[in-house]
Amino acid sequence: MVFANGSVRVITAEEEEMMSKSELIARKKADAEKKKELVEQYKFEHSSYNMPKVHLMKHFAEVIPEVGELGQFSTSIVELNHQPLNHAYSRSNKVDATEQKLHYAGHKDAMAVRVANYIQLLQDTTVDEEMMKDAKL
């Protein structure tokens, strides 16, 4: 047991009655800190996880808010690239969804190319009137 042999002495009822409320609070706080130190010391001495690589993980929670996440371990880019597939899945009837997602994504890409081509044609001043009329439909 970690606290065997009286490493943190327990306050007896008689001692508690003789102490003032502030003394008792201070003593309990000091005892709690001492217990915490003893537990950490025990873990360090008796665990096989005191390797440097595992030890450094204890500091991640402090460091990440200060410097931010590492780009190669961030999922934000992957999630952004996955959004069109999620949208395509929501547009499908969920039966044979893979084929429907690919069809939807292909259609959407083809339309984007078509719109970009029309915009380029409209910006070109050499387009004749009939083509302009067809493009604005």
C-alpha positions in Angstrom: 0.0 0.0 0.0 1.3 3.5 -0.9 0.4 5.1 2.5 1.5 2.2 4.7 3.8 2.8 7.6 2.3 6.2 8.4 3.7 8.2 5.5 0.8 10.6 5.8 -0.5 10.7 9.4 -4.3 10.6 9.9 -5.8 13.3 12.0 -7.4 11.8 15.1 -10.7 13.0 16.4 -9.0 14.5 19.5 -6.6 16.5 17.3 -9.5 17.6 15.1 -11.4 19.0 18.1 -8.3 20.9 19.3 -7.6 22.6 15.9 -9.3 25.7 14.7 -11.3 25.5 11.4 -8.6 27.3 9.4 -5.8 25.1 10.9 -7.9 22.0 10.0 -8.4 23.2 6.4 -4.7 24.0 6.0 -3.7 20.6 7.5 -6.1 18.7 5.2 -4.9 20.6 2.2 -1.2 19.8 3.1 -2.1 16.2 3.6 -3.9 16.0 0.2 -0.8 17.5 -1.5 1.5 15.1 0.3 -0.7 12.1 -0.7 -0.6 13.3 -4.3 3.2 13.6 -4.2 3.4 10.1 -2.8 1.1 8.6 -5.4 3.1 10.3 -8.2 6.4 9.0 -6.7 4.9 5.5 -6.4 3.7 5.5 -10.0 7.1 6.7 -11.2 9.0 4.1 -9.2 6.7 1.1 -10.0 5.5 1.7 -13.5 7.1 0.6 -16.8 5.8 3.8 -18.4 8.5 6.1 -17.3 10.1 6.1 -20.8 10.8 9.6 -22.3 8.2 9.1 -25.1 5.4 8.2 -22.7 6.5 10.8 -20.2 6.2 13.6 -22.8 2.6 12.8 -23.4 1.8 14.2 -20.0 2.8 17.6 -21.3 0.7 17.6 -24.5 -2.4 19.0 -22.7 -0.4 22.1 -21.7 1.5 22.6 -24.9 -1.3 22.2 -27.5 -3.3 25.2 -26.4 -0.2 27.4 -26.3 1.3 26.5 -29.8 -1.7 24.9 -31.6 -2.1 21.5 -33.1 0.5 19.9 -35.5 -0.7 20.1 -39.1 0.2 16.5 -39.9 -1.9 15.2 -37.1 -4.9 17.5 -37.7 -8.1 16.0 -39.2 -9.5 19.3 -40.4 -8.2 19.0 -43.9 -9.4 15.5 -44.3 -12.8 16.5 -42.9 -13.0 19.4 -45.4 -12.2 17.1 -48.3 -14.8 14.6 -47.1 -17.6 17.1 -47.0 -18.7 16.7 -50.6 -19.0 12.9 -50.1 -21.1 13.5 -47.0 -23.3 15.9 -48.9 -23.6 13.4 -51.8 -24.6 10.7 -49.4 -27.3 12.8 -47.9 -28.7 13.4 -51.4 -28.8 9.7 -52.2 -31.5 7.3 -51.2 -29.0 5.3 -49.2 -29.4 2.2 -51.4 -26.3 1.5 -53.4 -25.1 4.9 -52.1 -21.5 4.5 -53.5 -22.7 4.5 -57.1 -25.1 7.4 -56.5 -22.4 9.4 -54.7 -20.0 9.0 -57.6 -22.7 9.9 -60.1 -23.6 13.0 -58.1 -20.0 14.1 -57.7 -19.3 13.6 -61.4 -22.4 15.5 -62.4 -21.5 18.4 -60.0 -17.9 18.5 -61.3 -19.2 18.5 -65.0 -21.6 21.3 -64.2 -18.8 23.4 -62.5 -16.6 23.0 -65.7 -19.5 23.9 -67.9 -20.3 27.0 -65.8 -16.6 28.0 -65.8 -16.5 27.6 -69.6 -19.6 29.8 -70.0 -18.2 32.5 -67.8 -15.0 32.5 -69.9 -17.0 32.8 -73.1 -19.1 35.6 -71.8 -16.0 37.5 -70.7 -14.6 37.1 -74.2 -15.6 40.0 -76.4 -15.5 38.1 -79.7 -18.6 36.0 -78.9 -21.5 36.6 -81.4 -25.0 37.5 -80.3 -26.6 34.2 -80.9 -24.1 32.4 -78.7 -24.6 35.0 -76.0 -28.4 34.5 -76.2 -27.9 30.7 -75.8 -25.5 31.1 -72.9 -27.8 33.3 -70.9 -30.6 30.7 -71.0 
